[in-house]
Amino acid sequence: MRTTFFSTHCSIVVVFLLLSACSGEKRENLMLRESPMWSQFITAGHDSFMLGRYATAQTQYRKAFDLAFLHDSAYGLEEAGYNLAVTQLTENQPQKALETVQVTRKAVLLRENKPLPYLLLVEAAVYDRLGRYEKAEYLAQELLDVPNTEIAARAALILGVAADRRGDYFLLEKAIARLERFKKPLSLTHLADLDELQARSLRKNNPAQAIILADQSAKIRQKIGAYHDMLRALILEARIAETMGLQNKARGLWMRAAQSASVMLGKADTLSKLDTMNTATLAQLALSVTESTESEK
C-alpha cells in the first residue's frame, strides 16, 4: 500500500492505494513485498497514521525504509520514503519531510531511472508549507498533466494556493482552468478545491461571491473529513469577511479555525482558553498549521 494525497488527515489529502505487482516488476521488489517484516512495518505505519499517532507511524515507516535499503529495492524506498514524508508533513514537520523526500528521490534514482510523481507532489506541498512558493509552483506545474487524475488535481490546488500567496494571478487562473477541465460531475474533493481557488481569484473584486465559495469549500471538506483543507478554507473565509468589514463573522471563523488548529497541534488543552484570546492571536494559532512565517530567500 501507499499512503497518498487523498485522506482526512493531511493538508495534502491521504488515501491508501494498493500497489499491485506488474509483470515487469523486479524480483527484489516482489521479495520485499512478500516479506512478513515489511508488511508488519507498513501496516503498523498505516494503522498508526489513521489513528493520528504520527510519531509511531514515523518509526514504523522508517523501519520499512531501512528494510528497503537492505533489499536494495527502489519500489520499497519510494513507498516507505513517501509515506514517511507525508506523515512528517502531517505532523507539522515540513523541514524533516523535505529532507526525507530528497534522500528518497536520490536513493530511488540511483537504482531506477523513473518518473517519481508522488515524491514530486509531496515535495511541492512541503515547499508551500515552508513558504517557498516559487519552488512549490514549479514542481506543481510539472504535474498538472500527468495521467493520474488525483495527482494532477492536487498539483493544481498546490499551484493555485501558492500562486495566490505570491499574488501571481496568472498561475492561479491556470490552476483553476486545470480543475475545470476534469470530467464532470466533479468529485466532492475536486469541487471543494475548485471552490477554494475561485474564492481566492474573486476575493478582491467580488468578495460577496468569494465568501460564499470559501464557505462551500469548508463545508464540503468538513463533510468528507479533509480537515486540514477545511482549516485553510475557514482561514480564507475569515480573511474575506475582514475585508468586507464583517468583524464579528470574521472572529467567529477565526475561533473555529483556531479550535481545529489546536487539536491538530495536539494542544486540545488550550481550547478552554481561546475565548479569552483576541482575534489576532486566534489567527496566529490557526495560521501556524497552514502557512509559514518564513519568506522565500
Backbone bond lengths (Angstrom), bond angles and torsions (degrees), N, CA, C in turn:
res aa  C-N    CA-C-N  psi(-1)  N-CA   C-N-CA  omega(-1)  CA-C   N-CA-C  phi
1 M - - - 1.456 - - 1.517 110.76 -
2 R 1.306 113.79 153.63 1.455 118.25 173.64 1.510 108.59 -128.14
3 T 1.329 116.33 132.51 1.446 120.34 172.06 1.512 107.33 -77.45
4 T 1.329 118.29 121.54 1.452 119.53 -179.31 1.513 110.78 -119.62
5 F 1.335 114.80 -170.08 1.434 119.04 -169.57 1.515 115.06 -83.38
6 F 1.300 119.40 33.71 1.452 116.20 -176.48 1.513 111.78 -134.62
7 S 1.348 118.49 68.44 1.455 121.45 -177.68 1.495 112.54 -133.14
8 T 1.306 113.22 -172.59 1.448 119.99 179.69 1.509 111.46 -93.89
9 H 1.290 119.71 -6.39 1.456 120.32 -167.77 1.505 114.60 -104.07
10 C 1.296 120.39 -27.30 1.437 117.96 -176.02 1.491 114.69 -116.39
11 S 1.407 112.57 166.01 1.434 119.22 177.27 1.504 109.78 -67.53
12 I 1.265 117.47 -17.59 1.450 122.87 171.99 1.501 105.54 -115.99
13 V 1.239 122.90 105.84 1.440 128.57 -158.57 1.523 112.95 -56.95
14 V 1.441 119.58 146.81 1.465 119.63 -171.22 1.522 114.12 -122.03
15 V 1.282 118.12 127.98 1.456 121.66 179.07 1.501 106.99 -135.04
16 F 1.277 117.79 158.39 1.452 120.49 179.15 1.513 109.49 -100.53
17 L 1.313 116.76 119.60 1.453 122.10 177.34 1.517 108.78 -110.21
18 L 1.306 117.05 125.33 1.456 121.10 177.02 1.516 108.58 -78.45
19 L 1.330 116.39 122.14 1.459 120.73 179.35 1.520 108.73 -91.64
20 S 1.298 116.57 113.30 1.460 119.80 -178.89 1.507 110.51 -87.72
21 A 1.327 116.31 145.05 1.464 120.91 179.15 1.521 109.09 -69.70
22 C 1.321 115.53 134.77 1.458 118.77 177.63 1.527 108.89 -105.11
23 S 1.301 116.30 167.86 1.462 120.19 -172.52 1.518 112.36 -64.07
24 G 1.325 116.34 -26.34 1.451 118.80 -177.23 1.511 113.77 -92.30
25 E 1.332 117.02 2.76 1.454 119.38 -176.07 1.519 110.84 -68.98
26 K 1.341 114.52 140.33 1.448 118.98 -177.11 1.529 111.35 -69.45
27 R 1.339 114.67 153.28 1.456 120.30 -176.08 1.530 112.38 -62.44
28 E 1.349 117.41 -35.11 1.459 117.59 -178.16 1.524 111.07 -66.55
29 N 1.346 117.68 -29.90 1.450 119.97 176.29 1.518 111.04 -69.02
30 L 1.323 116.56 -40.88 1.457 119.97 177.71 1.527 110.62 -63.58
31 M 1.332 115.91 -40.97 1.464 119.98 179.44 1.524 110.39 -62.96
32 L 1.337 117.27 -39.93 1.461 119.95 179.39 1.516 110.75 -65.23
33 R 1.326 116.59 -44.36 1.460 119.81 -178.15 1.522 111.81 -66.34
34 E 1.321 117.16 -25.72 1.456 120.65 179.14 1.530 112.25 -87.03
35 S 1.340 116.40 -3.91 1.459 120.50 -178.14 1.533 110.43 -74.03
36 P 1.350 118.49 124.85 1.472 120.76 177.27 1.523 111.93 -59.03
37 M 1.321 117.00 -34.93 1.463 120.29 -179.25 1.524 110.62 -66.91
38 W 1.354 116.80 -42.95 1.458 120.97 176.89 1.522 110.64 -59.68
39 S 1.313 116.08 -48.19 1.468 120.23 179.70 1.519 111.20 -59.78
40 Q 1.318 115.99 -39.59 1.465 120.36 -179.95 1.525 111.12 -63.64
41 F 1.323 117.36 -46.81 1.456 120.95 -178.72 1.527 111.66 -64.27
42 I 1.352 116.25 -46.67 1.468 120.46 -177.26 1.529 110.70 -66.35
43 T 1.321 116.57 -44.72 1.470 120.02 179.95 1.511 111.48 -63.78
44 A 1.328 116.32 -43.39 1.468 120.05 178.48 1.528 110.50 -63.30
45 G 1.324 116.26 -38.20 1.459 119.69 177.07 1.507 112.20 -63.51
46 H 1.340 116.27 -47.01 1.465 120.30 178.83 1.528 111.02 -61.37
47 D 1.328 116.90 -46.46 1.465 120.16 -178.39 1.527 111.19 -61.33
48 S 1.324 116.47 -43.16 1.463 120.59 179.98 1.525 110.79 -65.59
49 F 1.329 115.61 -40.03 1.466 119.81 179.26 1.528 110.37 -60.46
50 M 1.323 116.59 -48.65 1.457 120.31 -176.69 1.529 112.39 -65.20
51 L 1.340 116.64 -23.14 1.465 121.15 177.53 1.531 111.87 -89.98
52 G 1.336 116.23 0.25 1.449 119.66 -179.93 1.513 114.14 79.57
53 R 1.326 116.79 14.30 1.469 120.63 179.60 1.528 108.04 -95.72
54 Y 1.303 114.78 75.25 1.460 120.05 -168.56 1.524 113.58 -70.63
55 A 1.322 117.39 -34.93 1.466 119.40 178.74 1.527 110.16 -62.95
56 T 1.336 116.34 -41.95 1.459 120.62 177.58 1.526 110.71 -66.19
57 A 1.329 116.38 -41.12 1.467 120.05 178.22 1.521 110.23 -60.74
58 Q 1.323 117.11 -42.20 1.461 120.20 178.14 1.530 111.20 -58.64
59 T 1.315 115.86 -43.69 1.466 119.79 -179.60 1.523 111.17 -60.31
60 Q 1.322 116.82 -43.48 1.462 120.80 -177.92 1.533 111.26 -69.74
61 Y 1.322 117.11 -42.18 1.459 119.58 179.02 1.530 111.34 -66.58
62 R 1.328 116.66 -34.07 1.466 119.02 178.00 1.529 110.46 -67.43
63 K 1.316 116.91 -36.95 1.467 120.27 175.71 1.530 110.29 -63.10
64 A 1.335 116.35 -40.87 1.465 120.44 177.61 1.526 110.48 -65.20
65 F 1.317 116.53 -38.53 1.465 122.01 178.48 1.535 110.24 -61.49
66 D 1.322 115.83 -45.70 1.475 120.22 179.09 1.530 110.85 -63.52
67 L 1.331 115.78 -38.71 1.464 119.52 179.92 1.533 110.51 -66.12
68 A 1.331 116.32 -35.36 1.462 119.76 177.62 1.531 110.94 -64.60
69 F 1.324 117.21 -36.01 1.460 120.03 174.36 1.525 110.21 -63.11
70 L 1.328 116.27 -42.43 1.462 120.46 179.53 1.523 110.83 -59.28
71 H 1.338 116.34 -39.70 1.464 121.32 -179.69 1.531 112.42 -84.52
72 D 1.343 116.18 -4.23 1.465 120.81 -177.34 1.531 110.45 55.22
73 S 1.340 116.51 43.20 1.458 122.71 -172.72 1.522 111.38 -105.45
74 A 1.328 116.43 113.64 1.463 120.81 176.86 1.528 110.28 -63.27
75 Y 1.323 115.64 -41.70 1.464 120.22 178.78 1.526 111.03 -58.33
76 G 1.331 116.67 -48.11 1.453 120.97 -178.06 1.516 112.28 -64.96
77 L 1.321 116.75 -39.15 1.459 120.74 178.82 1.528 110.77 -64.19
78 E 1.330 115.90 -42.30 1.456 119.52 -179.81 1.524 111.17 -63.73
79 E 1.333 115.93 -46.36 1.464 119.00 -177.33 1.519 112.21 -67.13
80 A 1.334 116.77 -51.19 1.456 120.19 -177.13 1.524 111.37 -66.53
81 G 1.340 116.63 -41.05 1.457 119.78 179.80 1.513 112.26 -65.18
82 Y 1.321 115.81 -40.44 1.457 120.55 177.80 1.527 110.91 -62.32
83 N 1.350 115.60 -48.75 1.458 119.29 -179.65 1.523 111.71 -60.85
84 L 1.326 116.21 -39.89 1.458 120.53 179.29 1.525 110.49 -63.95
85 A 1.326 117.61 -43.95 1.460 120.95 -179.26 1.528 111.77 -64.63
86 V 1.335 116.90 -42.49 1.460 120.47 178.09 1.526 110.37 -60.95
87 T 1.322 116.42 -42.00 1.461 120.71 -179.93 1.523 110.49 -64.71
88 Q 1.312 117.68 -42.65 1.465 121.01 178.80 1.522 110.98 -63.41
89 L 1.320 117.03 -40.07 1.453 119.99 178.28 1.525 110.64 -66.44
90 T 1.322 116.44 -40.52 1.452 121.04 178.17 1.523 110.99 -62.50
91 E 1.326 116.54 -34.08 1.465 121.34 179.64 1.529 111.53 -86.12
92 N 1.334 116.12 15.58 1.460 121.92 175.51 1.524 111.83 64.06
93 Q 1.335 115.83 41.85 1.461 122.44 177.28 1.535 108.89 -124.08
94 P 1.337 117.80 64.07 1.471 120.19 -173.77 1.520 114.03 -62.94
95 Q 1.325 118.32 -35.06 1.455 119.08 -179.26 1.522 111.01 -66.14
96 K 1.319 116.68 -41.31 1.470 120.32 176.02 1.525 110.07 -63.66
97 A 1.319 116.37 -40.12 1.466 120.40 179.58 1.529 110.50 -62.68
98 L 1.322 116.52 -39.95 1.459 119.92 179.21 1.526 110.83 -63.60
99 E 1.321 116.70 -43.51 1.463 120.60 178.89 1.529 110.51 -61.95
100 T 1.329 116.69 -40.89 1.465 120.93 179.41 1.522 111.03 -62.97
101 V 1.340 116.62 -45.48 1.460 120.87 -179.81 1.528 110.73 -61.06
102 Q 1.310 116.72 -44.28 1.465 120.00 -177.07 1.521 111.84 -66.75
103 V 1.337 116.66 -41.95 1.467 120.08 177.19 1.524 110.41 -64.35
104 T 1.329 116.15 -41.64 1.461 121.17 -178.67 1.526 110.97 -64.21
105 R 1.336 116.88 -46.13 1.454 119.37 -178.75 1.532 111.38 -60.19
106 K 1.316 116.94 -45.76 1.461 120.25 179.94 1.523 111.30 -61.71
107 A 1.342 116.29 -41.18 1.460 120.24 -178.39 1.521 111.66 -66.97
108 V 1.334 116.68 -39.94 1.468 120.25 -179.12 1.528 110.04 -69.48
109 L 1.324 116.76 -45.89 1.459 119.87 -178.04 1.521 112.51 -67.13
110 L 1.307 117.30 -25.05 1.456 120.59 175.47 1.526 110.70 -65.52
111 R 1.318 116.02 -26.81 1.470 121.63 -176.58 1.526 112.74 -102.04
112 E 1.321 117.07 -33.81 1.463 121.16 -179.07 1.517 109.64 -145.25
113 N 1.318 116.99 133.30 1.461 121.14 174.41 1.524 107.68 -88.40
114 K 1.333 116.82 99.17 1.460 120.20 -172.37 1.524 109.72 -147.64
115 P 1.320 117.98 155.39 1.461 120.77 174.12 1.531 109.55 -65.40
116 L 1.314 116.39 145.54 1.462 120.53 -178.77 1.536 110.10 -130.09
117 P 1.340 116.78 64.67 1.463 118.99 -174.53 1.523 114.28 -62.76
118 Y 1.338 117.94 -35.76 1.466 119.54 179.75 1.522 110.71 -63.26
119 L 1.317 116.21 -43.42 1.458 119.83 -179.66 1.533 111.01 -67.36
120 L 1.340 116.91 -38.61 1.458 119.87 177.13 1.529 111.00 -63.37
121 L 1.319 116.57 -36.81 1.455 121.01 -179.03 1.519 111.43 -66.12
122 V 1.320 116.75 -48.03 1.466 118.64 179.74 1.521 110.32 -67.33
123 E 1.334 117.71 -32.49 1.457 119.97 177.50 1.531 110.58 -66.29
124 A 1.323 117.23 -40.83 1.466 120.52 176.84 1.525 110.59 -60.37
125 A 1.325 116.00 -42.58 1.463 120.26 179.26 1.528 111.22 -65.09
126 V 1.321 116.62 -38.27 1.461 121.02 178.72 1.524 110.50 -63.82
127 Y 1.327 116.82 -45.62 1.468 119.69 179.99 1.531 110.84 -62.83
128 D 1.321 116.73 -37.88 1.461 119.73 176.13 1.526 110.28 -61.52
129 R 1.322 116.24 -44.05 1.472 120.55 -179.09 1.521 111.75 -65.88
130 L 1.325 116.97 -30.47 1.462 121.64 179.72 1.535 112.55 -83.10
131 G 1.322 116.19 -3.70 1.454 119.78 -178.57 1.510 113.93 82.08
132 R 1.313 116.70 12.67 1.466 120.94 179.51 1.528 107.65 -97.62
133 Y 1.321 114.50 72.20 1.454 121.61 -166.12 1.523 113.88 -69.08
134 E 1.322 117.43 -34.47 1.468 118.55 -179.95 1.521 110.81 -63.59
135 K 1.331 117.37 -39.87 1.466 120.26 178.30 1.529 110.24 -68.89
136 A 1.325 116.63 -38.14 1.467 119.95 176.86 1.520 110.35 -61.05
137 E 1.321 116.66 -43.48 1.465 121.24 179.70 1.523 111.08 -63.17
138 Y 1.315 116.17 -44.58 1.465 120.28 -177.58 1.530 111.04 -59.92
139 L 1.331 116.77 -47.53 1.463 120.03 -178.68 1.528 111.09 -68.67
140 A 1.319 116.58 -39.82 1.465 119.79 -179.21 1.528 110.83 -63.15
141 Q 1.333 117.06 -40.01 1.460 119.43 179.52 1.519 111.95 -63.45
142 E 1.334 116.76 -30.92 1.457 120.96 178.43 1.529 111.74 -63.67
143 L 1.336 116.55 -20.53 1.465 120.77 -172.49 1.528 113.54 -107.88
144 L 1.310 117.91 -0.01 1.463 120.08 -174.00 1.519 113.19 -62.39
145 D 1.316 117.54 -29.90 1.459 120.14 -174.53 1.520 113.69 -114.65
146 V 1.335 117.28 21.31 1.466 119.25 176.18 1.526 108.57 -69.70
147 P 1.341 117.97 154.05 1.470 120.42 -177.69 1.533 113.80 -62.91
148 N 1.324 117.39 -30.87 1.461 120.64 -178.92 1.535 109.21 -72.08
149 T 1.334 115.70 111.87 1.457 121.50 -175.32 1.520 112.38 -60.70
150 E 1.326 117.39 -40.47 1.451 120.19 -176.24 1.526 111.17 -67.57
151 I 1.320 117.21 -39.04 1.461 120.17 176.97 1.526 110.06 -64.80
152 A 1.327 116.63 -45.28 1.466 120.80 -179.84 1.525 110.96 -61.25
153 A 1.329 116.92 -40.87 1.466 120.88 -179.43 1.520 111.22 -66.20
154 R 1.323 116.67 -43.88 1.460 119.52 -179.96 1.521 110.26 -67.41
155 A 1.331 116.67 -35.95 1.463 120.34 176.80 1.531 110.36 -63.17
156 A 1.332 116.58 -39.67 1.462 120.18 178.37 1.524 110.76 -62.98
157 L 1.324 116.97 -40.24 1.465 120.02 179.27 1.527 110.73 -65.45
158 I 1.333 116.79 -46.36 1.463 120.52 178.87 1.524 110.07 -59.82
159 L 1.338 116.45 -44.18 1.457 120.95 179.26 1.522 110.77 -60.24
160 G 1.329 116.85 -46.93 1.454 120.27 -177.52 1.513 113.56 -64.65
161 V 1.324 116.48 -42.73 1.467 120.42 -179.95 1.527 110.39 -66.06
162 A 1.336 116.77 -45.85 1.469 120.37 179.58 1.528 111.01 -63.26
163 A 1.329 116.35 -41.29 1.464 120.38 179.93 1.524 110.78 -63.92
164 D 1.323 117.13 -41.44 1.464 120.57 178.77 1.523 110.87 -62.84
165 R 1.315 116.68 -40.44 1.461 120.00 -179.75 1.525 111.60 -65.69
166 R 1.339 116.85 -26.47 1.461 121.01 177.76 1.525 112.76 -93.62
167 G 1.325 116.26 -6.18 1.458 119.20 -176.98 1.506 112.92 74.74
168 D 1.336 117.06 24.60 1.469 121.99 179.56 1.524 108.50 -96.14
169 Y 1.319 115.89 89.79 1.462 119.86 -172.34 1.526 112.71 -77.41
170 F 1.328 116.67 -20.02 1.462 118.95 174.56 1.528 109.97 -64.40
171 L 1.334 117.44 -46.98 1.464 120.60 179.75 1.531 111.20 -71.25
172 L 1.327 117.12 -32.56 1.465 119.41 175.69 1.525 110.18 -60.89
173 E 1.329 116.80 -44.92 1.463 120.08 178.96 1.527 111.19 -67.56
174 K 1.322 117.25 -33.10 1.462 120.50 176.48 1.529 110.26 -63.16
175 A 1.326 116.85 -41.15 1.464 120.71 178.45 1.525 110.96 -65.17
176 I 1.319 116.56 -42.19 1.468 120.83 178.00 1.527 110.21 -61.40
177 A 1.320 116.10 -44.54 1.469 120.47 -179.53 1.520 111.61 -61.07
178 R 1.342 116.44 -35.13 1.476 119.21 179.37 1.520 110.24 -66.78
179 L 1.307 118.24 -43.09 1.458 120.33 178.74 1.523 111.22 -65.86
180 E 1.306 116.95 -35.95 1.470 120.80 -178.94 1.524 111.75 -68.91
181 R 1.336 117.85 -19.03 1.466 120.23 179.61 1.526 112.94 -81.97
182 F 1.331 117.68 -10.40 1.455 118.69 179.71 1.528 110.49 -66.99
183 K 1.309 114.38 151.23 1.460 120.80 -178.23 1.527 110.75 -60.05
184 K 1.315 115.87 135.76 1.465 121.93 178.75 1.529 110.07 -89.63
185 P 1.332 119.36 151.09 1.465 125.11 -3.65 1.525 111.79 -75.31
186 L 1.332 116.13 149.02 1.451 120.69 179.64 1.526 110.50 -71.57
187 S 1.320 116.04 148.50 1.457 119.80 172.86 1.524 108.50 -66.40
188 L 1.323 117.27 163.37 1.458 120.26 179.25 1.528 111.27 -59.28
189 T 1.324 116.05 -39.83 1.468 119.82 179.49 1.520 110.91 -60.91
190 H 1.335 116.33 -48.48 1.460 119.95 -178.19 1.526 111.59 -69.20
191 L 1.318 116.80 -33.12 1.458 120.38 177.38 1.525 110.33 -65.38
192 A 1.334 116.77 -42.50 1.468 120.65 177.94 1.519 111.17 -64.07
193 D 1.333 116.36 -39.47 1.470 120.57 177.57 1.531 110.41 -61.76
194 L 1.328 115.86 -46.10 1.464 120.44 -178.96 1.527 110.67 -64.02
195 D 1.336 117.05 -42.82 1.469 120.44 177.80 1.530 110.54 -57.79
196 E 1.340 116.38 -44.01 1.467 119.48 -178.67 1.524 111.65 -63.58
197 L 1.325 116.34 -47.19 1.464 118.57 -177.46 1.526 111.70 -67.62
198 Q 1.320 117.05 -36.51 1.467 119.22 176.59 1.525 110.85 -66.80
199 A 1.336 117.17 -36.26 1.463 120.45 176.04 1.524 110.37 -62.54
200 R 1.326 116.13 -40.41 1.466 120.12 178.46 1.533 110.59 -64.51
201 S 1.313 116.39 -37.86 1.461 120.93 -179.44 1.530 112.28 -69.17
202 L 1.341 116.21 -33.79 1.464 120.85 -172.99 1.523 114.49 -96.44
203 R 1.316 117.98 -8.25 1.470 118.98 -166.51 1.528 114.33 -63.85
204 K 1.325 118.37 -25.39 1.467 119.72 179.22 1.519 112.05 -85.38
205 N 1.315 117.04 -43.48 1.466 120.66 -174.96 1.524 113.77 -91.53
206 N 1.324 117.28 -23.74 1.460 120.36 -179.45 1.529 109.38 -145.00
207 P 1.339 117.22 67.19 1.467 120.06 -176.15 1.523 113.58 -62.01
208 A 1.322 118.12 -29.29 1.467 120.27 -179.48 1.524 110.51 -63.93
209 Q 1.335 117.78 -40.13 1.462 120.83 176.66 1.522 110.41 -76.04
210 A 1.324 116.58 -36.66 1.459 120.56 -178.71 1.517 111.78 -61.79
211 I 1.322 117.14 -40.82 1.468 119.42 -177.42 1.524 110.85 -68.76
212 I 1.322 117.07 -31.05 1.472 120.58 175.82 1.526 110.11 -66.59
213 L 1.329 116.57 -43.67 1.463 120.77 -179.66 1.527 111.24 -66.58
214 A 1.334 117.24 -40.69 1.461 120.28 178.10 1.524 110.60 -62.89
215 D 1.322 116.45 -40.36 1.460 121.02 178.39 1.529 110.83 -64.95
216 Q 1.338 116.73 -42.63 1.470 120.38 177.06 1.519 110.91 -59.72
217 S 1.329 116.31 -43.33 1.456 121.03 -179.78 1.519 110.80 -61.54
218 A 1.329 116.96 -45.67 1.471 120.93 -179.79 1.524 110.84 -62.62
219 K 1.329 117.55 -41.29 1.467 121.03 -177.78 1.527 111.56 -68.06
220 I 1.325 116.86 -40.85 1.469 119.59 177.87 1.520 110.24 -62.69
221 R 1.315 116.27 -43.81 1.464 119.99 -177.79 1.521 111.53 -68.59
222 Q 1.324 116.58 -33.37 1.468 119.03 173.97 1.528 109.79 -63.88
223 K 1.310 115.77 -39.83 1.466 121.46 -178.71 1.520 111.83 -64.88
224 I 1.340 117.69 -40.50 1.462 120.70 -176.34 1.525 112.65 -93.72
225 G 1.333 116.27 -1.49 1.454 119.64 175.46 1.509 115.08 82.42
226 A 1.336 118.23 21.38 1.468 121.35 178.53 1.526 107.80 -92.80
227 Y 1.332 116.01 78.21 1.458 120.46 -164.73 1.529 114.46 -74.48
228 H 1.315 118.32 -33.75 1.459 118.60 176.05 1.532 110.74 -66.58
229 D 1.315 116.44 -42.11 1.460 120.14 176.39 1.532 110.18 -65.42
230 M 1.321 117.70 -37.49 1.460 121.81 176.44 1.526 110.23 -60.05
231 L 1.336 115.99 -44.11 1.461 120.55 179.36 1.525 110.86 -59.00
232 R 1.336 116.77 -44.58 1.458 119.94 179.76 1.532 111.30 -62.84
233 A 1.329 117.18 -37.40 1.466 120.68 178.37 1.527 111.20 -68.18
234 L 1.330 117.17 -37.73 1.471 120.81 176.81 1.527 110.57 -63.33
235 I 1.323 115.81 -41.06 1.465 120.34 178.34 1.532 110.07 -62.64
236 L 1.318 116.29 -44.13 1.461 120.45 178.15 1.528 110.27 -60.73
237 E 1.324 116.62 -44.78 1.466 120.72 179.84 1.525 110.76 -62.56
238 A 1.325 117.05 -40.18 1.468 120.68 178.89 1.523 110.97 -63.09
239 R 1.315 116.95 -42.10 1.463 120.40 179.93 1.524 111.65 -65.09
240 I 1.320 116.13 -39.00 1.466 119.41 178.28 1.521 109.96 -66.18
241 A 1.339 116.20 -41.22 1.466 120.14 178.76 1.529 110.68 -59.90
242 E 1.315 116.31 -38.91 1.468 119.79 178.57 1.526 111.30 -63.12
243 T 1.327 116.56 -42.33 1.466 119.32 -179.41 1.530 111.60 -67.22
244 M 1.333 116.13 -23.74 1.459 120.95 178.70 1.527 112.01 -87.81
245 G 1.337 116.53 -0.97 1.460 120.61 -179.58 1.514 113.79 79.02
246 L 1.326 117.14 15.20 1.472 121.85 -178.94 1.530 108.88 -92.77
247 Q 1.336 115.67 72.57 1.458 119.95 -170.74 1.528 113.08 -66.87
248 N 1.308 118.11 -39.73 1.473 120.08 179.07 1.529 111.08 -64.95
249 K 1.327 115.48 -42.65 1.475 119.37 177.93 1.522 109.89 -63.82
250 A 1.319 116.06 -42.08 1.461 119.91 -179.99 1.522 110.95 -61.95
251 R 1.328 117.66 -43.39 1.470 119.51 179.97 1.527 110.56 -62.84
252 G 1.324 117.00 -40.00 1.460 119.60 178.34 1.522 111.70 -61.93
253 L 1.310 116.22 -39.61 1.468 120.75 178.92 1.533 110.99 -69.10
254 W 1.342 116.36 -41.65 1.471 119.08 176.71 1.525 110.85 -63.49
255 M 1.330 116.85 -36.12 1.465 120.64 177.86 1.532 110.15 -63.41
256 R 1.315 117.00 -47.56 1.469 120.57 178.18 1.533 111.10 -60.06
257 A 1.328 115.33 -43.18 1.458 119.53 179.96 1.523 110.99 -64.69
258 A 1.332 116.88 -41.77 1.464 120.79 179.95 1.521 111.10 -65.83
259 Q 1.315 116.97 -36.31 1.471 120.24 177.74 1.521 110.72 -63.26
260 S 1.331 116.44 -45.99 1.464 119.89 178.03 1.521 110.78 -63.37
261 A 1.322 116.32 -42.48 1.461 120.55 -178.94 1.526 111.11 -63.19
262 S 1.313 117.08 -38.94 1.474 120.51 -179.70 1.514 111.01 -59.35
263 V 1.322 115.65 -42.93 1.466 119.55 179.95 1.532 110.11 -68.81
264 M 1.316 116.98 -42.46 1.467 120.40 179.57 1.522 111.77 -61.19
265 L 1.326 116.12 -33.00 1.454 120.97 -179.07 1.528 112.61 -85.85
266 G 1.335 116.74 1.31 1.454 120.21 -178.80 1.522 112.52 73.26
267 K 1.336 116.62 27.92 1.457 121.61 -178.27 1.522 111.17 -119.71
268 A 1.319 115.98 45.76 1.463 120.29 -177.97 1.521 111.84 -61.25
269 D 1.330 117.27 -21.63 1.463 120.20 -179.97 1.532 112.20 -68.48
270 T 1.340 116.49 -14.07 1.473 119.63 179.23 1.524 112.70 -86.86
271 L 1.324 117.86 -6.56 1.467 120.39 -175.58 1.519 112.33 -57.42
272 S 1.325 117.95 -39.78 1.465 121.29 -177.65 1.525 112.33 -70.35
273 K 1.332 116.85 -14.36 1.465 120.89 -177.05 1.529 112.60 -96.36
274 L 1.321 116.60 -9.56 1.467 119.15 -173.58 1.517 112.84 -65.06
275 D 1.333 117.87 -32.89 1.467 120.75 -179.19 1.521 112.44 -60.48
276 T 1.324 116.37 -26.04 1.464 119.98 -177.65 1.527 112.43 -87.56
277 M 1.319 117.27 -6.50 1.466 121.24 -176.94 1.521 110.90 -86.26
278 N 1.329 116.30 146.90 1.462 118.52 174.82 1.525 109.68 -77.19
279 T 1.313 116.15 169.13 1.460 120.69 -174.08 1.522 111.64 -62.13
280 A 1.328 117.46 -38.43 1.463 120.76 -179.13 1.521 111.19 -62.20
281 T 1.322 117.21 -38.20 1.470 120.95 179.62 1.521 110.55 -70.73
282 L 1.318 116.69 -39.33 1.466 120.33 176.00 1.528 110.11 -60.38
283 A 1.322 115.58 -43.92 1.463 120.07 -179.95 1.523 110.99 -63.11
284 Q 1.317 116.78 -42.55 1.465 120.34 179.43 1.517 111.23 -60.55
285 L 1.324 117.12 -40.69 1.460 121.49 178.80 1.527 110.43 -64.83
286 A 1.310 117.50 -46.07 1.464 121.31 -179.41 1.521 110.96 -63.30
287 L 1.307 116.59 -43.43 1.461 121.29 -176.55 1.520 112.60 -69.25
288 S 1.330 117.47 -22.32 1.465 120.00 -178.12 1.526 112.37 -64.42
289 V 1.327 117.22 -17.75 1.461 121.20 180.00 1.520 111.86 -91.70
290 T 1.318 117.34 -26.42 1.466 120.14 -170.51 1.514 115.51 -113.71
291 E 1.319 117.73 -20.58 1.464 119.43 -173.58 1.531 110.62 -135.51
292 S 1.307 114.01 150.83 1.457 120.22 176.95 1.516 109.96 -89.68
293 T 1.335 116.04 147.26 1.457 119.91 174.07 1.522 109.99 -90.12
294 E 1.351 116.17 -4.34 1.450 120.16 179.66 1.517 109.94 -91.60
295 S 1.306 116.63 149.08 1.462 120.84 176.29 1.513 109.21 -106.59
296 E 1.318 114.80 161.74 1.472 120.25 179.53 1.508 109.91 -66.50
297 K 1.320 115.50 134.69 1.466 120.90 178.73 1.522 108.98 -82.06
